[in-house]
Structure formats: structure tokens, C-alpha cells
Amino acid sequence: MKLEDALENTANAVQNTADTSAGMANEMTGEAVQALVALGYGNTEALKAVRQVEITEEMSVEDVLRQSLKYML
């Protein structure tokens, strides 16, 4: 019984980590799109550029923005 509980707890922890990472990526995506729009780009083109960036946990919003701008050229 204890092994099953340990496996369930581990599975829950992994899922929570994945959910948190996805939430951070979504938040960074939104902030980067807003920044590009503030720079004068349209919503659609800004979103397309940001979606091309492979967002990692180590990246900041500024990193995402820099990479997105490279796709705008």
C-alpha cells in the first residue's frame, strides 16, 4: 500500500511541475506579445512570431522578446 501511495504522490508532483511550466510559458507568451504590440506590431504577427520561439524554463520574457524579434525580420 505504501508503494502505491508513493507512486501516486510522485505522479502528482510531476503533473504539478508540468502545469506550472506550461503556465509560465503562457504568461511569458502573453507578455512578449503585448510588448511587440506596444512596439507597433499587429496582434496576429506578434503572436505568430512568439509562437515560433521554443520557450524554456531558463528564459526570461526579454529572451522571448529578443527571439521573437528575430522572426519579425
C-alpha positions as CSV (number, residue, x, y, z in Angstrom):
1,M,0.0,0.0,0.0
2,K,2.8,2.5,0.8
3,L,4.5,1.9,-2.6
4,E,1.2,2.8,-4.4
5,D,0.9,5.9,-2.3
6,A,4.5,6.9,-3.1
7,L,3.9,6.3,-6.9
8,E,0.7,8.4,-6.8
9,N,2.4,11.2,-5.0
10,T,5.3,11.2,-7.5
11,A,2.8,11.2,-10.4
12,N,1.0,14.2,-8.9
13,A,4.3,16.1,-8.3
14,V,5.3,15.5,-12.0
15,Q,1.9,16.8,-13.2
16,N,2.0,19.9,-11.0
17,T,5.5,20.7,-12.3
18,A,4.3,20.3,-15.9
19,D,1.3,22.5,-15.2
20,T,3.5,25.2,-13.6
21,S,5.9,25.2,-16.6
22,A,3.0,25.5,-19.0
23,G,1.5,28.4,-17.1
24,M,4.9,30.2,-17.0
25,A,5.3,29.7,-20.8
26,N,1.7,31.0,-21.4
27,E,2.4,34.0,-19.2
28,M,5.7,34.8,-21.0
29,T,4.0,34.4,-24.4
30,G,1.3,36.9,-23.4
31,E,3.8,39.4,-22.1
32,A,6.0,39.1,-25.2
33,V,3.0,39.6,-27.5
34,Q,1.9,42.7,-25.5
35,A,5.5,44.1,-25.8
36,L,5.6,43.6,-29.5
37,V,2.1,45.2,-29.9
38,A,3.4,48.1,-27.9
39,L,6.3,48.4,-30.3
40,G,3.8,48.8,-33.1
41,Y,3.4,45.2,-34.5
42,G,-0.1,43.8,-35.0
43,N,-1.5,41.2,-32.6
44,T,-1.5,38.4,-35.2
45,E,2.0,38.9,-36.4
46,A,3.3,39.3,-32.8
47,L,1.6,36.1,-31.8
48,K,2.9,34.2,-34.8
49,A,6.5,35.3,-34.0
50,V,6.3,34.5,-30.3
51,R,4.8,31.0,-31.1
52,Q,7.9,30.3,-33.1
53,V,10.1,30.6,-30.1
54,E,10.9,27.5,-28.1
55,I,10.4,28.8,-24.6
56,T,12.4,27.1,-21.8
57,E,12.3,27.4,-18.1
58,E,15.6,29.3,-18.1
59,M,14.3,32.1,-20.4
60,S,13.0,35.5,-19.3
61,V,10.4,37.5,-21.1
62,E,13.2,39.6,-22.5
63,D,14.8,36.5,-24.0
64,V,11.4,35.5,-25.6
65,L,11.0,39.0,-26.9
66,R,14.5,39.1,-28.4
67,Q,14.0,35.7,-30.1
68,S,10.5,36.8,-31.4
69,L,12.0,40.0,-32.9
70,K,14.4,37.8,-34.9
71,Y,11.4,36.1,-36.5
72,M,9.9,39.5,-37.3
73,L,12.8,40.4,-39.7
